[in-house]
Amino acid sequence: MVKVSVLYPNGAGTKFDMMYYLDYHIPMVRRLLGSALKGVSVEHGICGEEPGSAAPYIATGHLLFDSAQTFQASFAPHAQEIMEDIPKYTNSEPLVQIGEVKL
């Protein structure tokens, strides 16, 4: 199992429309990726390591797939549509990490 994590860095002036992300973007991603997508979770950053400090990531999205190849095969045909939707909910440049789930 692999997890594709999309991390949205937080900073001065960062905007993120969580309602749009939850109500439109994630359902669109689910629809486009279909049965290849095994699970989704979304987190809204609330603080950093120190209480009251800014969260390093304003939001993170996590997508589960059986393999990196399954992710790539399901994502590639829809990459443009998914990527073009990003400016509708954030001005943050997302970082992507693909990890092998060990536990």
Secondary structure by P-SEA (a helix, b strand, c coil): cccbbbbbbbcccccccaaaaaccaaaaaaaaacccccbbbbbbbcccccccccccccbbbbbbcccaaaaaaaccccaaaaaaacccccccbbbbbbbcccc
